[in-house]
Amino acid sequence: MRLGVIDVGSNTVHLLVVDAHPGASPNPYHSQRSTLRLMRYLDDQGAITEEGITGIISAINEAVAMVKEIGVDDQIATATSALREAANGEEVLARIERETGVKLDVLSGEDEARITMLAVRRWLGWSAGEILLFDIGGGSFEIAQGADEYPDVQVSLPLGAGRSTILYLPQDPPSADDISRLRAHARAEFTKVRNELFRGRPKPKRVVGTSKTIRSLARLIGGPPDPDTGDLAPLHYTGLREWEPTLRDMPGSVREYLPGITPERGYQIMAGAVVLRTAMKVFGVPTLTISPWALREGIVLRYIDALDGRGADPVS
């Protein structure tokens, strides 16, 4: 079957169309992104401004038009932290449905972590054993751990790359003091969840990073995929530490020309690097394995599992 997934995230509205059926790997047919950076469109009360709302609606309408042009058997539409945490989120969701005909399923942070873990487990296989997962979005940072397809413990923190940039790194390039403030805040948050939620967990056999921010940093620091296997280069803590001063001294408009850094990530990749390195430090992680599959692939896999009678309702 052909399935369309519309994902409204903090940075983009992403349409992914895949061909999939039970027992097979989802085969991408079409992908398109509309860059929004919704964190820029929050007012002092945390509500999405009119400019941000119209941007979302326009991008969804473009995705819907493409879905109709391609022709799909079914469509899933989800939203993550930007709409979940906006002060006027319910109003925006109602307006989106009214003006586009699309009803968005708003995922919780824990949902994001669980569904991403499913995708990572399917990508790496059972031989990966106990997995510790880091996933950086625009608004939130998810951490999950477990030995099964769904994690035993998961948490979502408001430490996404876009949110951290807006709240802690207002200057471009950022000042050393602002970076220190962000690092101290992230260290306190990660230390708390490590001690309270992840204490007593088995040592992970594999620590995995996913999402565009982590994949971009891995491409920049570790190099291109293996030419024979296509495997993504791992991301080492030492490499991240060595690159951080270089990223700090560059404005976002220059960072976007670095290998692996796209224009929509250039302005926030510094915050992503700081937060990720802090998480690796707190959890004692020297190296991240990089998974190309993340939330959207997990949504597809869960949908197909439900059709096959093996999983939860596709949109619950």
C-alpha positions, 0 to 999 in steps of 0.5 A: 500500500502507499501511505502518506505521512504529514508531520508538523514539527518545530522546524518543518512540515514534512511529507513522506510518502512510502510504499509499505506492507507487513513484513517489508521495509518501508520504501520511500516514494516521495519526500518534501519539506517546508521550513517553518522554524516555529520557535521564531513565531511564539509571542511572549505568552508562548502562543503561535503568532498569526504569521506562524499559523498561516505558514503551517496552514500553507505548508499543510495545504501544499502537502495535501495537494501533493498527496492528492497528486500522487494518490495514496491509500491512506494518510496519517498527520501528526504534530509534535512539541511546537503545537503540543506546547503552544499556549494556543495549540488547541485553537491552532489545531482547530483552525488547521482542521477547518482550513485544510481538512487535516486533523492532526494527531498530537503526539506526546513527548513520550509517544515520540520516544517510544515510536522512535525507539521502534524505528531504531530497533527495526533498523538495527535489529535484535542483535543491538541488545539494550539500546540507549537512544538520544533524539533531538528535535526542534523543540524537545530532546527525547531519551529512551532505553530498553531491550525491546521494540518499545522502551522500558523508560523514556523522557522528553525534555524541552531541550530541542535545538530550536528551542535552546537557540531561542531561549539561550543563544539569542546572539549570532554567533553566540557569546561564550557566556550564553553557551555556558548558561545553556550547557549548565542548564542542560547538564542539570536537566540530564543529570536529574533524569539520569539519577531519577529515571535511568538509575539502575538500568543495564549498561547499553550495548549500543547508544544510538542517535537519530533525527536531523540534528544528530545526523547533520553533526555526524555527517559534519564530524564523521564524514559521509556514509560508507560507500559500500554499505551505506552505513552512516558514520558514527559520532564521537564525543571527542570529535564533537568537542573539537568542532564546538569552538569552530561552530561557535565562531561562525554565524548561522548563515555560514554554518549552513554551508558546512558538510551535512548542515542544511539551511534550516539547521544552520542557525540552530546546529550550535545549540544542538551540538552543545546539548548533545555533547552535554548529554553524552558527557552526563551519560558517559557516552563516547560514541553514538551509532547513527540511525537513519530511521526515526519518528516518521519511519516509526509511525509507518511501522506502527501503522503497518503493524496495526494492519497486520494485527500486531500493534496498537491502533495506527493513530492512537 
